[in-house]
Amino acid sequence: MTTLLPAPRVTLSRLHAPTLQTIPEAVAENVRRVRATCSARIMAVVKADGYGHGAVTVAEAAVAAGAEWLGVTDVADAVALRDAGLTVPILSWLNPSGADAETAAALRIDVAVGSVEELRQLIADAVDPVRVHLHLDTGMARGGCPLDDWEELFRTARAGRGRVEVVGVMGHLPRADEADPRANAAAVLRFRQGRDAVLRAGFGPVLVHLAATSGALTDPGTHFDMVRIGAGLVGIDPSGATALAGAARWTAPVVHSALVPAGTAVGYGGAHITERETHLSVVGVGYADGIPRELAAEAAVAIDGARYPVVGRVSMDQIVIDTGAVAVPRGAVATVFGPEGGVVPSVQEWARWADSIPHTVVTGIGARVQRSVA
Protein backbone atom coordinates (compact mmCIF):
# COMPACT_ATOMS: atom_id res chain seq x y z
CA MET A 1 0.00 0.00 0.00
CA THR A 2 1.39 3.35 -1.04
CA THR A 3 1.34 6.11 1.53
CA LEU A 4 0.71 9.58 0.09
CA LEU A 5 2.87 12.24 1.64
CA PRO A 6 1.45 15.72 2.17
CA ALA A 7 2.47 18.27 -0.42
CA PRO A 8 5.31 20.49 0.72
CA ARG A 9 4.15 23.75 2.24
CA VAL A 10 4.97 26.69 -0.01
CA THR A 11 5.39 30.16 1.43
CA LEU A 12 4.48 32.74 -1.16
CA SER A 13 6.57 35.87 -1.49
CA ARG A 14 4.27 38.83 -0.95
CA LEU A 15 5.23 42.35 -1.91
CA HIS A 16 3.78 45.56 -0.57
CA ALA A 17 0.58 46.05 -2.57
CA PRO A 18 0.05 49.37 -4.36
CA THR A 19 -1.77 51.36 -1.70
CA LEU A 20 -3.37 54.76 -1.27
CA GLN A 21 -3.35 55.66 2.40
CA THR A 22 -5.71 58.41 3.56
CA ILE A 23 -4.60 60.57 6.48
CA PRO A 24 -7.66 61.75 8.47
CA GLU A 25 -5.62 64.12 10.64
CA ALA A 26 -4.59 66.02 7.50
CA VAL A 27 -8.28 66.40 6.56
CA ALA A 28 -8.97 67.73 10.04
CA GLU A 29 -6.05 70.15 9.79
CA ASN A 30 -7.37 71.50 6.51
CA VAL A 31 -10.79 72.10 8.05
CA ARG A 32 -9.08 73.98 10.86
CA ARG A 33 -7.15 76.11 8.36
CA VAL A 34 -10.36 77.08 6.61
CA ARG A 35 -11.97 77.85 9.94
CA ALA A 36 -9.07 80.20 10.75
CA THR A 37 -9.90 82.32 7.68
CA CYS A 38 -13.68 82.07 7.69
CA SER A 39 -16.48 82.34 10.23
CA ALA A 40 -19.17 80.89 7.95
CA ARG A 41 -20.40 77.35 8.34
CA ILE A 42 -18.35 74.72 6.53
CA MET A 43 -19.77 72.13 4.17
CA ALA A 44 -17.35 69.25 3.57
CA VAL A 45 -17.87 68.16 -0.03
CA VAL A 46 -16.97 64.50 -0.45
CA LYS A 47 -17.98 63.93 -4.06
CA ALA A 48 -16.04 61.50 -6.27
CA ASP A 49 -15.51 59.24 -3.25
CA GLY A 50 -14.01 62.05 -1.23
CA TYR A 51 -11.76 63.13 -4.13
CA GLY A 52 -10.48 59.59 -4.31
CA HIS A 53 -9.61 59.48 -0.60
CA GLY A 54 -12.72 57.62 0.62
CA ALA A 55 -15.94 59.55 1.16
CA VAL A 56 -16.78 58.15 4.58
CA THR A 57 -13.24 58.51 5.91
CA VAL A 58 -12.97 62.11 4.73
CA ALA A 59 -16.47 62.99 5.90
CA GLU A 60 -15.93 61.58 9.38
CA ALA A 61 -12.64 63.44 9.78
CA ALA A 62 -14.12 66.71 8.52
CA VAL A 63 -17.19 66.53 10.75
CA ALA A 64 -15.05 65.68 13.77
CA ALA A 65 -12.99 68.79 13.02
CA GLY A 66 -16.05 71.06 12.87
CA ALA A 67 -17.66 70.79 9.43
CA GLU A 68 -21.41 71.18 9.93
CA TRP A 69 -22.64 69.98 6.52
CA LEU A 70 -21.70 67.41 3.92
CA GLY A 71 -22.02 67.74 0.16
CA VAL A 72 -22.31 65.06 -2.55
CA THR A 73 -23.40 64.88 -6.18
CA ASP A 74 -26.01 62.15 -5.91
CA VAL A 75 -28.61 61.08 -3.36
CA ALA A 76 -27.20 57.54 -3.45
CA ASP A 77 -23.84 58.89 -2.25
CA ALA A 78 -25.64 60.63 0.61
CA VAL A 79 -27.33 57.35 1.54
CA ALA A 80 -23.90 55.74 1.95
CA LEU A 81 -22.94 58.50 4.38
CA ARG A 82 -26.14 58.02 6.35
CA ASP A 83 -25.51 54.27 6.43
CA ALA A 84 -22.08 55.02 7.91
CA GLY A 85 -23.76 56.83 10.79
CA LEU A 86 -23.24 60.45 9.73
CA THR A 87 -26.18 62.54 10.88
CA VAL A 88 -25.24 66.11 9.86
CA PRO A 89 -27.23 67.78 7.06
CA ILE A 90 -26.29 66.63 3.55
CA LEU A 91 -26.82 68.41 0.23
CA SER A 92 -26.88 66.60 -3.12
CA TRP A 93 -26.70 68.92 -6.11
CA LEU A 94 -26.13 67.13 -9.40
CA ASN A 95 -28.10 63.86 -9.30
CA PRO A 96 -27.17 62.76 -12.83
CA SER A 97 -29.80 60.02 -12.89
CA GLY A 98 -32.44 62.19 -11.23
CA ALA A 99 -33.10 62.85 -7.56
CA ASP A 100 -34.76 60.09 -5.53
CA ALA A 101 -37.37 62.26 -3.82
CA GLU A 102 -38.66 59.57 -1.47
CA THR A 103 -35.19 58.70 -0.16
CA ALA A 104 -34.20 62.36 0.11
CA ALA A 105 -37.23 63.13 2.25
CA ALA A 106 -36.89 60.03 4.40
CA LEU A 107 -33.21 60.52 5.17
CA ARG A 108 -33.30 64.33 5.35
CA ILE A 109 -31.05 64.81 2.34
CA ASP A 110 -31.36 68.27 0.81
CA VAL A 111 -31.53 68.48 -2.99
CA ALA A 112 -30.36 71.39 -5.16
CA VAL A 113 -32.38 72.21 -8.26
CA GLY A 114 -30.96 74.31 -11.07
CA SER A 115 -33.83 74.51 -13.53
CA VAL A 116 -37.58 74.82 -13.68
CA GLU A 117 -37.75 71.39 -15.29
CA GLU A 118 -35.78 69.77 -12.46
CA LEU A 119 -37.98 71.41 -9.87
CA ARG A 120 -41.20 70.34 -11.58
CA GLN A 121 -39.99 66.75 -11.73
CA LEU A 122 -39.02 66.78 -8.05
CA ILE A 123 -42.43 68.17 -7.09
CA ALA A 124 -44.13 65.49 -9.18
CA ASP A 125 -42.09 62.74 -7.53
CA ALA A 126 -42.33 63.97 -3.94
CA VAL A 127 -44.77 62.52 -1.44
CA ASP A 128 -43.23 63.85 1.73
CA PRO A 129 -41.63 67.33 1.57
CA VAL A 130 -38.11 67.51 0.13
CA ARG A 131 -35.79 70.25 1.35
CA VAL A 132 -34.56 72.23 -1.66
CA HIS A 133 -31.70 74.64 -2.39
CA LEU A 134 -32.32 76.83 -5.43
CA HIS A 135 -29.19 76.71 -7.59
CA LEU A 136 -28.77 79.96 -9.52
CA ASP A 137 -26.44 80.48 -12.48
CA THR A 138 -24.01 83.19 -11.42
CA GLY A 139 -21.90 83.25 -14.56
CA MET A 140 -20.66 79.74 -15.36
CA ALA A 141 -23.42 78.48 -17.69
CA ARG A 142 -22.63 75.07 -16.21
CA GLY A 143 -25.76 74.26 -14.32
CA GLY A 144 -27.83 76.59 -12.23
CA CYS A 145 -30.99 78.38 -13.24
CA PRO A 146 -30.40 81.15 -15.81
CA LEU A 147 -31.39 84.68 -14.83
CA ASP A 148 -34.28 84.79 -17.31
CA ASP A 149 -35.86 81.75 -15.63
CA TRP A 150 -35.57 82.87 -12.02
CA GLU A 151 -39.14 84.18 -11.70
CA GLU A 152 -40.58 80.97 -13.16
CA LEU A 153 -38.41 78.94 -10.79
CA PHE A 154 -39.78 80.89 -7.83
CA ARG A 155 -43.39 80.54 -9.03
CA THR A 156 -42.93 76.81 -9.43
CA ALA A 157 -41.45 76.51 -5.94
CA ARG A 158 -44.35 78.43 -4.43
CA ALA A 159 -46.85 76.24 -6.24
CA GLY A 160 -45.05 73.14 -4.97
CA ARG A 161 -45.19 74.02 -1.29
CA GLY A 162 -46.08 70.96 0.71
CA ARG A 163 -43.96 68.80 -1.60
CA VAL A 164 -40.81 70.94 -1.55
CA GLU A 165 -39.50 73.32 1.07
CA VAL A 166 -37.01 75.95 -0.11
CA VAL A 167 -34.31 76.15 2.56
CA GLY A 168 -31.26 77.37 0.64
CA VAL A 169 -29.87 79.26 -2.33
CA MET A 170 -26.54 78.47 -3.94
CA GLY A 171 -24.26 79.39 -6.83
CA HIS A 172 -20.72 78.84 -8.07
CA LEU A 173 -17.76 81.15 -8.63
CA PRO A 174 -16.41 80.83 -12.18
CA ARG A 175 -12.95 82.29 -11.50
CA ALA A 176 -12.19 81.70 -7.83
CA ASP A 177 -8.93 79.93 -8.67
CA GLU A 178 -7.48 83.30 -9.71
CA ALA A 179 -7.41 84.32 -6.02
CA ASP A 180 -8.47 87.85 -6.99
CA PRO A 181 -11.80 89.17 -5.66
CA ARG A 182 -12.07 91.43 -8.71
CA ALA A 183 -12.27 88.38 -10.99
CA ASN A 184 -15.50 87.25 -9.34
CA ALA A 185 -17.08 90.61 -8.56
CA ALA A 186 -19.72 90.21 -11.26
CA ALA A 187 -20.63 86.71 -10.04
CA VAL A 188 -20.90 87.89 -6.44
CA LEU A 189 -23.15 90.77 -7.50
CA ARG A 190 -25.36 88.44 -9.51
CA PHE A 191 -25.58 86.07 -6.58
CA ARG A 192 -26.53 88.84 -4.17
CA GLN A 193 -29.28 89.83 -6.59
CA GLY A 194 -30.42 86.22 -6.70
CA ARG A 195 -30.46 85.89 -2.94
CA ASP A 196 -32.50 89.08 -2.62
CA ALA A 197 -34.91 87.88 -5.31
CA VAL A 198 -35.43 84.60 -3.43
CA LEU A 199 -36.26 86.51 -0.26
CA ARG A 200 -38.62 88.88 -2.10
CA ALA A 201 -40.35 85.85 -3.58
CA GLY A 202 -41.39 84.86 -0.07
CA PHE A 203 -38.81 82.22 0.82
CA GLY A 204 -36.88 82.48 4.02
CA PRO A 205 -34.93 82.12 6.04
CA VAL A 206 -32.60 80.42 3.58
CA LEU A 207 -29.04 79.17 3.85
CA VAL A 208 -26.92 81.14 1.37
CA HIS A 209 -23.72 79.59 -0.06
CA LEU A 210 -21.49 80.43 -3.01
CA ALA A 211 -17.79 79.86 -2.32
CA ALA A 212 -15.83 76.65 -2.67
CA THR A 213 -12.26 76.11 -1.43
CA SER A 214 -10.49 78.95 -3.24
CA GLY A 215 -13.17 81.52 -2.48
CA ALA A 216 -13.25 80.45 1.15
CA LEU A 217 -9.49 80.91 1.46
CA THR A 218 -9.04 84.10 -0.56
CA ASP A 219 -12.22 86.18 -0.74
CA PRO A 220 -14.28 86.96 2.40
CA GLY A 221 -16.89 88.66 0.23
CA THR A 222 -17.96 85.26 -1.08
CA HIS A 223 -18.51 83.54 2.26
CA PHE A 224 -22.17 84.34 3.00
CA ASP A 225 -23.70 81.76 5.41
CA MET A 226 -21.63 78.74 4.38
CA VAL A 227 -18.61 77.73 2.30
CA ARG A 228 -18.21 74.42 0.48
CA ILE A 229 -14.80 72.79 0.91
CA GLY A 230 -14.06 69.84 -1.37
CA ALA A 231 -10.56 69.73 -2.84
CA GLY A 232 -9.32 71.70 0.15
CA LEU A 233 -10.20 68.82 2.46
CA VAL A 234 -7.53 66.67 0.83
CA GLY A 235 -4.89 69.37 0.54
CA ILE A 236 -5.68 71.06 -2.78
CA ASP A 237 -6.23 74.80 -3.06
CA PRO A 238 -7.01 75.35 -6.75
CA SER A 239 -5.80 78.94 -6.47
CA GLY A 240 -2.42 77.86 -5.10
CA ALA A 241 -2.66 80.70 -2.59
CA THR A 242 -2.74 78.58 0.58
CA ALA A 243 -0.54 75.68 1.64
CA LEU A 244 -2.78 72.86 2.82
CA ALA A 245 -1.94 69.47 4.27
CA GLY A 246 -1.71 66.60 1.81
CA ALA A 247 -4.16 63.94 2.92
CA ALA A 248 -2.88 60.85 1.12
CA ARG A 249 0.23 58.79 0.45
CA TRP A 250 0.47 56.54 -2.61
CA THR A 251 3.02 53.75 -2.44
CA ALA A 252 3.85 50.84 -4.73
CA PRO A 253 6.41 48.04 -4.86
CA VAL A 254 9.50 47.61 -6.98
CA VAL A 255 8.76 44.37 -8.83
CA HIS A 256 11.90 44.01 -10.94
CA SER A 257 15.40 45.51 -11.08
CA ALA A 258 18.33 45.14 -13.47
CA LEU A 259 21.72 46.63 -14.30
CA VAL A 260 21.74 47.67 -17.96
CA PRO A 261 24.49 49.04 -20.23
CA ALA A 262 24.61 52.44 -21.88
CA GLY A 263 22.46 52.58 -24.99
CA THR A 264 19.63 50.45 -23.58
CA ALA A 265 16.19 51.29 -24.97
CA VAL A 266 13.55 51.50 -22.24
CA GLY A 267 9.88 50.64 -22.65
CA TYR A 268 7.57 50.72 -25.64
CA GLY A 269 9.06 52.46 -28.64
CA GLY A 270 12.40 52.89 -26.94
CA ALA A 271 11.37 56.42 -26.03
CA HIS A 272 14.27 56.63 -23.56
CA ILE A 273 17.85 55.48 -24.19
CA THR A 274 20.21 55.13 -21.26
CA GLU A 275 23.30 57.31 -21.53
CA ARG A 276 25.43 55.22 -19.17
CA GLU A 277 25.45 51.94 -17.37
CA THR A 278 22.70 52.25 -14.83
CA HIS A 279 20.20 50.40 -12.66
CA LEU A 280 16.58 50.34 -13.76
CA SER A 281 13.67 49.34 -11.55
CA VAL A 282 10.09 48.57 -12.46
CA VAL A 283 7.41 49.98 -10.10
CA GLY A 284 4.12 48.10 -10.21
CA VAL A 285 1.67 50.87 -11.12
CA GLY A 286 0.79 52.31 -14.52
CA TYR A 287 -1.81 54.29 -16.35
CA ALA A 288 -4.53 51.75 -15.46
CA ASP A 289 -3.86 52.67 -11.83
CA GLY A 290 -3.88 56.43 -12.35
CA ILE A 291 -0.30 57.27 -13.33
CA PRO A 292 -0.72 59.90 -16.07
CA ARG A 293 0.52 58.47 -19.37
CA GLU A 294 2.04 61.72 -20.64
CA LEU A 295 4.64 63.02 -18.20
CA ALA A 296 7.32 65.67 -18.15
CA ALA A 297 10.93 64.55 -17.86
CA GLU A 298 10.99 65.65 -14.20
CA ALA A 299 8.47 63.00 -13.10
CA ALA A 300 9.86 60.88 -10.28
CA VAL A 301 9.16 58.69 -7.27
CA ALA A 302 10.91 58.46 -3.92
CA ILE A 303 12.65 55.41 -2.42
CA ASP A 304 14.57 55.40 0.86
CA GLY A 305 15.17 59.14 0.96
CA ALA A 306 16.11 59.63 -2.69
CA ARG A 307 14.15 60.74 -5.74
CA TYR A 308 14.46 58.73 -8.96
CA PRO A 309 13.17 59.79 -12.39
CA VAL A 310 10.55 57.93 -14.39
CA VAL A 311 12.07 56.94 -17.75
CA GLY A 312 10.45 55.62 -20.91
CA ARG A 313 6.76 55.48 -21.59
CA VAL A 314 4.24 54.79 -18.85
CA SER A 315 2.74 51.33 -19.40
CA MET A 316 -0.68 50.09 -18.37
CA ASP A 317 0.62 48.33 -15.26
CA GLN A 318 4.10 49.70 -14.61
CA ILE A 319 6.60 52.49 -14.80
CA VAL A 320 10.39 52.28 -15.03
CA ILE A 321 12.68 54.41 -12.90
CA ASP A 322 16.41 55.05 -13.27
CA THR A 323 18.21 54.61 -9.95
CA GLY A 324 21.73 55.22 -11.27
CA ALA A 325 24.42 53.61 -9.13
CA VAL A 326 21.88 52.38 -6.57
CA ALA A 327 20.72 48.77 -6.92
CA VAL A 328 17.18 48.83 -5.55
CA PRO A 329 16.01 45.38 -4.46
CA ARG A 330 12.77 43.78 -5.54
CA GLY A 331 10.19 44.51 -2.87
CA ALA A 332 11.44 48.00 -2.04
CA VAL A 333 8.60 50.49 -1.56
CA ALA A 334 8.35 53.53 -3.82
CA THR A 335 6.33 56.56 -2.81
CA VAL A 336 4.54 58.00 -5.81
CA PHE A 337 3.33 60.98 -3.83
CA GLY A 338 2.84 61.92 -0.22
CA PRO A 339 2.65 64.81 2.23
CA GLU A 340 6.20 64.54 3.57
CA GLY A 341 7.84 67.07 1.25
CA GLY A 342 11.54 67.00 0.48
CA VAL A 343 12.33 64.22 -1.99
CA VAL A 344 8.79 62.80 -1.77
CA PRO A 345 6.76 64.18 -4.68
CA SER A 346 3.53 66.00 -3.95
CA VAL A 347 0.21 65.68 -5.74
CA GLN A 348 0.79 69.19 -7.06
CA GLU A 349 4.07 68.10 -8.65
CA TRP A 350 2.41 65.15 -10.35
CA ALA A 351 -0.24 67.51 -11.72
CA ARG A 352 2.46 69.77 -13.17
CA TRP A 353 4.30 66.80 -14.66
CA ALA A 354 1.06 65.70 -16.32
CA ASP A 355 0.10 69.24 -17.42
CA SER A 356 -3.11 68.82 -15.48
CA ILE A 357 -4.58 69.68 -12.07
CA PRO A 358 -4.24 67.81 -8.76
CA HIS A 359 -7.93 66.90 -8.84
CA THR A 360 -7.41 64.61 -11.84
CA VAL A 361 -4.48 62.88 -10.17
CA VAL A 362 -6.26 61.97 -6.94
CA THR A 363 -9.61 61.09 -8.51
CA GLY A 364 -7.98 59.01 -11.23
CA ILE A 365 -6.37 56.42 -8.96
CA GLY A 366 -7.78 53.07 -10.01
CA ALA A 367 -9.59 50.34 -8.13
CA ARG A 368 -6.59 48.00 -8.23
CA VAL A 369 -4.80 50.29 -5.79
CA GLN A 370 -5.69 49.17 -2.28
CA ARG A 371 -7.03 51.73 0.20
CA SER A 372 -6.03 52.13 3.81
CA VAL A 373 -6.37 54.70 6.59
CA ALA A 374 -3.46 56.07 8.59
JOKA-V462478 format. One record per helix or strand. SS is the DSSP state (A for helix, B for strand). FROM is the first residue (numbers start at 1). TO is the last residue. If there is no record, write none. Layout:
SS/FROM/TO
SS/FROM/TO
//
This chain:
B/19/22
A/24/37
B/41/45
A/47/51
A/55/64
B/69/72
A/75/83
B/89/92
A/101/106
B/109/113
A/116/125
B/130/136
B/145/145
A/147/159
B/161/161
B/164/170
A/176/178
A/181/200
B/207/209
A/213/218
A/220/222
B/226/229
A/231/234
B/248/260
B/265/266
A/268/270
B/272/273
B/278/283
B/300/303
B/306/311
B/319/324
B/333/337
A/347/353
A/358/363
B/370/373
//
